[in-house]
Amino acid sequence: MIRISIVGMGIRGHLFARAVAQNHDARLAALSDVNPQVLAEATARFTVPGYADCREMLEQERPDALIVATPDFAHCQPVLEAARRGIHLLVEKPLATTVAEAEQMLEAVERAGVCCQVAFENRWNPAFVQAKAAITRGELGQIELMNGRLNDTLYVPTRMLSWAARSTVGWFLLPHLVDLALWLGDKTPSHCYASTTKRMLSGLGVDTWDAMQAILSFDDGTQAAFETCWILPASLPTMFDFKFEIVGQHGALFIDTQDQMIHQASQTFTYPGTLVVEIDGRWHGFPVDMVDSFIACLVEGRQPTATAEEGVQVTRIVAALHESAQRGQVTFLK
């Protein structure tokens, strides 16, 4: 039985806790959060010990694995503490928001010889799993172009995330798109360019970028274009707009995860979520599958689907895109 603790009990922490609790090969050992009210509510719900200090939790509980679900900028210290104790890791994306921290985390993980999976959850998303399979079978031929759009409504940086001003739309959303481009395209990135806008959120007291648009070029001439923003109107039928296109020499794929097969018109017009749902008291969906995959890696002693090395690569690229946006020029990745 794999004993798993979680640090960071926000929306993602709760989802991960439910996924662990229903897995037959794992047991939820303890929870940690710096917010006393959040911690009290979480420990009462899951009936496990709670700690304000992650280090104390690791020292007292000695779990087999730690899930790091803290904000974007707060992954490094829990990872280092866990690795130093030989504790396996599932880390929310991005692995880190600086290249220095990402490399430090990778070094700690490799030195300790622990399993470390990065939560690039769309590798378990059925739409992208199908896309990967079609590309692997050669049905698209040589990939020539990829386009990704992942946008959130204004609700996310103004109400859902208390820490939005300490991150960027690039760090919060872009890692998903970059990881998919690398995973689906299987190409080596060479250089990148990005630009940003900053008006709306700063006017609302949230000092961060509104949007970021980016181009990632690969060494074979392939291009990937990305759009991210978190200022879409709250009147949209879902909180996000996520679309991805892959164009090859012999075919193309068009993925739309916003429309989840059901439209509801009542007081408002919505697309109720079907990708992550509760059925017979159990959660189903690709984030849950990702946690199950991590636990299976620990049970079977195999490498995770999304590794720490891949997490470092995504951090390097997203950091380079931030540098490009700040300097207004192309950033080279080699």
N, C-alpha and C positions, 0 to 999 in steps of 0.2 A: 504494500500500500504506500503510495507516494504522498508524503505530507507536504502540503503547499501553503505558504503564507502569501499575503498580498499587501503591498504598500501603495496607498492612494485609493481612497474609497469614494471616488466620484462616480459618474455614470459608468465609465469603463470598469472601474474596480468592482462595482456591483454585478455587472454582467459577467466578469471573470469569476467572481465568487460563486455565482449560480452555476456556471459551467463546471467548476471544480466540484461543487457539492453534489452534482448529479452524475459525476463520472465514477464508474465502479472501481477504477484502479487508483483513485486519489481520495484524499481527505483534506478538508480545509482545516489548517492548523491554527492560524491566528491572523489578525488584521492590524494594519497600522495606518494612522492618518494624523496630521498635525492639528486638524480641527476637532476639538473635543466633542462638539455636538454631532458631527458627521460620524466620528468614531463610535460614540455611544449608540447611535441609531443602527450602525452596521453590525456591531457586536451583538446587539439585542436581536437583530433579525437573523443572524447566522449562528448565534449561540456559540461563539468561540472567543478566546481571550483577545483583548485589544491593547495596543501600545501606541503612545504618542510618539515614541522614538523607535524608528525602524531598527537601529543598531541593537537596542535592548531586546526587541522582538526576536531578532536573529540569534542573539546570545542566549536568551532564555528558552526559546522554543526549538531551536536547532532543526528547522524544516529541511526537507530534501530539496525543495525548490522555492524560489521567490518570483512572484509576478510583480513587475514594476509598472504601476499604472498612475504614476505621479504626472504633473504637468510636463510639457515638452522639455523645459529647461532643467528639470530636477531628476534626471535619470542616473546621472553619473555616480553620485555617492552611494545610493543603495546597491548599484551593480558592483562597485568596488568592495563594499562591505560583504556582500554575498559571495563573490568570487573568492575573497580572502579566506572564507570559511568553507570553501568547497561546495557551495550551494548552487544548484542549477538555476537558470534564469530564463524567463519570458519577459521581454522588455517592449513596452509600447513604442510605436514609431513616433518620431524619429529616434534612432538609437541615442543620438545626442544632437545638440544645436551648435556645437563647435567641433571642428576636426580634431583639435587637441584632446578634447574629452572622449570623442569616439575612439581614437587610437589608444588612449589610456585604458578605456574599458575593454577593448579587444585584447590588449596585452595582458590585462588581469585575467580575463577569461581563458586565454590560451595558456598562461602560466599555471592556472589552477586546474586546467583540464576538464572544465565543466561544460555542460551543454548550454548554449545560449541561442534562443530563438527570438527574432525580432518580429513584432506583430504587424507584418505586412499582410493584413487579413484578406485582401483581395486575391491572394494566391489560392484561397479556399472558396472564393465566390464562384458559384456554378457558371456564370456567364464567362468569366475570365479563364476558368478551367477548360471550358469548351473551346475558347479561342486558342489557348495554348495547345490543345490537342490538334486542332485544325492546322495550326502553323507547323507543328511537329510532323504531321502527316504530309506536309508539302502542298497543301491545297491552295495556299496563297502564293506560292513561289517566293522569290526573293522579296523581302519587305523593303518598300521604298519610302514609306511615310507613315507616321503615327501622330494622331491628334488626341489630346485629352483635355476634358473640361470637368473640373470639380469645384463647384461653388456652393457656398452656404448662404442662408438667409441672415439678415441682420440680428436675428435672435441669438445666434451662436456667440459672437464677440461681445454683445451687450448684456445678455442675460444668462446664457448657459455657462460661459467661461468667465470666472472672476479674474482670471490671469491673462486675458487676451492681450493686454498692453505689454506684457512681458514676453510675448511671442510675436510671430507674424503669420499672415495668411500663408506665406511660403513655408514656414516650418510646420504649420498645423495641417495643411492640405497637400502641398506639393510632393512630399515623400511618397504618397500613394501613387501618384502619376509617374514619378521618376522610377520607382521600383517596377511598376508594370511595364514601362518602356524597356527597362533592362531585362526583365524576366521574359517578356514576350518576344522582344527583338533579338536577344542574345547577341548584342553587338558591343563594341568598345567605344565609349564616348570620347570625344576629342576636344570639343570646346563648346561654350554656351554663351547665351546673351539673355538678359532680362531687363524689364522695365516695370516700374510700379507707379501707383497713384496713391495719394494720401490727402484726403479732404473730408470725407463724410464722417468717418469714425472719430478723427481728432476733434471735429466740431461737436461730437457727442461726449467728449471727455475720455475717449479710449485712444491713447496715443500710439497708433500702429497703422501700418499700411491698409488701405481698402482692398487693393487688388494687385496681382502680380501676373505678368505674362512673360513667357519664357520660350526659348528655342534651344534645344539640345541637339548638337550635331555629333555624328558618329564617324569613325575613321573610314568607313566605306562610302561616305557621302549621304547616308540616310539622315533625315531630319525628324525630330519629334517636337511638336508645338504644344505648349501647355497654357491653360488659362485657369487661374484661381482667383476667387474673390469671396468675401463674406459680408456683402452688403446687399444681397438680393432682397426684394420685399417679402415680408412675412406672409403676404397673401398667396404665395405659391402653394401648390398642392402638397409639396413635401419640403422638409427643412433643407434639402440639398438638391443639387442638379449635377448628376454624374454621368458623363458620356465619354466613350472612347472609340476611336476609329483606327483601324490598321489597314493600310493599302499596300497590296503586293503586286507583283508583275502578272499574276494569274487570277487574282481575286481580292476581295476586301471583306472586312468584318466591321459591323456597326453595332456597338453595345450601348444600351440605354438602361441604366439601373434606376432612374427616377420613376419611370412608369413600371409599377410592380404588378401589373395584370388586373388591378381592380381600381375602379374610379367610384368615389362616393360623393354624391351631391345631397347635402342637407343644409345645415346652417352655413357651412362653407363647402368649397369643392376641394376634395383631398384625394391623394393616392395612398390609401392605408398600406402600411408596410407588410410585405409577405416574405422578405428575405430572412428576417429574424422574428420568429413567432413562438408562442407557447402552445404546446399540444400535449394533452393529458398530463399537465403539471410539469412538463419538461421543456426546456428551451431548445430550439432547433435553429440552425442557421450557420453561416460561414464563420462568424467570430467564435461560436461554440466549437465548431469543427476544428478551428485553429488551436484552441486550448486542448481539445482531445488529441490532436496530432502531437502537440508538445508532450503531453503525458505519455503517449504511446512511444515517443522517442526515448523517454526516460526508462520505461518498462523494457523496451526492446534493445536499448543500448545503441541506437542509430542516430545519425546526424539529422538535425532539424531541416525543414523545408526552406526556411528563410534564416540564414546564418548571420552571426555577428559580423563576419567579413563583408557580407552584402549590406548590412546596416551601415558599416563604415563607408562603403562606396556611395550609398545614397546620401549620407551626410556630407561627404566631400562635394558631390554634385550640387546639392541644395545650397551649401555654403558658397560655392563658386557662383551660383546664380544670384545670391544675395550680394556678393562682391561686385558682380557685373552691374546689378541695378544701382548700387551705391556709387560706382565709378563711371557708369555710363559707357562702358566699353566691353568688348568680348573678353571672356576669361578662358584661358586654356587649361585643360585638365591633365596634361602630360608634362 
